[in-house]
Amino acid sequence: MTKVLLSLHVLAAIIAVGPVTVAASMFPATLRRVLGDADPGDARTTLRTLHRICRVYAGIGVAVPLFGLATASSLGVLGDAWLIASILLTAAAAGVLALLVLPTQERALAEAAGPPAPSAQAPLLPGRLAILTGVFNLLWATVTVLMIIRPGSTTGV
């Protein structure tokens, strides 16, 4: 059963986190095109598509930690330091995505949809969104490395 859970965990990570990572990384460059083009119609459509991919696959991504916890429980490693660090980093990545990346993408979509409305918010900078996305990607890369290396693990899986 452990091998089945581990397989589902890895598949869920590839299928859910992969598209979010790629789409979120493409969003800032596309946003730059929208902000710089006189007629950004196609780029706006691409922005909407990239955001939809991020939002939908982020929801599907909930399966990754669920299968991960089931796998860890099956292996008896719930108290291992590498797993606890991975859980914390996964929570941080989810927080960056849900609280920073997706709302900033939504704001970019609203601003790209029409003339900018007067706002007390600072102007939207694609570079800031690129940094947030980079932090999200770095957190997931770190979790992936921890899952592979598992420092201090004594399991043979």
N, C-alpha and C positions, 0 to 999 in steps of 0.2 A: 504494500500500500504506500510505503514511503516513496518509492520510485515513481508511482503514479502522481502523488501529490507534488513531488519535486518537478516532474515533467509539466504538470499543469501550471505550477508557479512560474517556471521559466518561459513557457509558451505565453502565459498572460503578460509577463513583463515585455516580451518581444512584441507581441501583438498590440498591447495597449500603450506602453511607455515609448516605444520606438516612434510611432506616428506623432505623438505629442512632441517629442524631442525635435523631430525634423520640422514639423509645421510651425512650432513656436520659434525655431531658429530662422525660418524663412520669413516670418512675419515682419521683423524690423526692416529688412532690406526692401520688402514690398511696400511697406509704409513710406520709406524714403522715396520710392518711385511715385506713390500717390501724392505726397507732399510736393514733389518737384515737377510733376507733369502738368501741362496745361489741360490735357484731356485724359484723366486717370481712370476711365471707365473700366477697362479690363483689369487694372491693378486693384481697383475697389472690389471687383468680383473675386479676385484671388484672395484679398484680405478676408472677405467674408468666409470663403471656403476654408482658409487656414484656421481661422478662429473656430469655425464649426468643428473641424477635425480636433483641435485642442480640447474643446469643451466636451465633445462626445467621447473621445478616447480617454479623457481624464475620468469620466464617469465609469467607463469600463475598467480603468486602471485600479479601481477599488478591489478588484479580484486579486491583484498581485499581492498585497499584504495579507489578504485572507488566506490564500493558498500558501503563502510563506509561513504564516503562523501555524497552519495545520501541519505543514512539513516539519517545522521546528519542534512542534509538540510530538510528532511521530518519532523524531530523532532524539528527543529528550535533551534538547540544547536551549530551551527557553531562557535559561539563566546565564548563558555564555556571553562574555563581554562583546565579542564580535557581533553577535546577534542583537544585543541591546543597542550597540552603536548603530547598527543598520536600521533598526526600528526608529531610533531618534532621527537619523538622517532622512529616512523615508518620510517621516512626519514633517520634517523641515521642508523637504522637496514638495510635498503636497501643499503645505502652507504657502510656499513661494508661488506655486502655480495658482492655487485657488484665491489667495488674497492679494497677489501682486500682478502676476502675468495676465491672467484672464481679465481682471477688471481694467487693466491698462489697455489690453487689446480692445475691449468693449468701448472704452473711451476713444480710442483711435478710430474705431469704426464709426462712432457717432460724429466725430470731428471730420472724418473723411466723407461722410454722407452729404454734407452741405456746408454752407458758409458758417464759419466759426461764430458761435454765440459768445457774447461777452461773459467772461467767467473769472472767478477769483482764483481758479487753479492756474498753476504755472503752465506755460506752453508745453505741449506734448513733444518729447524728444525721442526719436527712434533709438538713439544711443542708450538712453536709460532703459528702454524695453529690452534692448540687446543684452545689457548687463544683467538684468533680472533673469532673462532666459538663460544666459550663461551660468548664472548661479544655480538655477534649476538643473541644468544639464550636468554641472560639476557634482552636485549632490547625488544625482542618479549614477554617475560614473563611479563615484566613491562607494556607493552601496554595491554596485556590481563587483567592484574589486574585492570588497569585504566578503561578498557571497562566494567568490571564487577562492580566495586565499584562506579565509576563515582562520585568522591567527589564533593559535592555542587550541584549535579543535582536535578532538581525538576520534571523531567519527570517520568511518571509512567510505562515506558516500561522496 
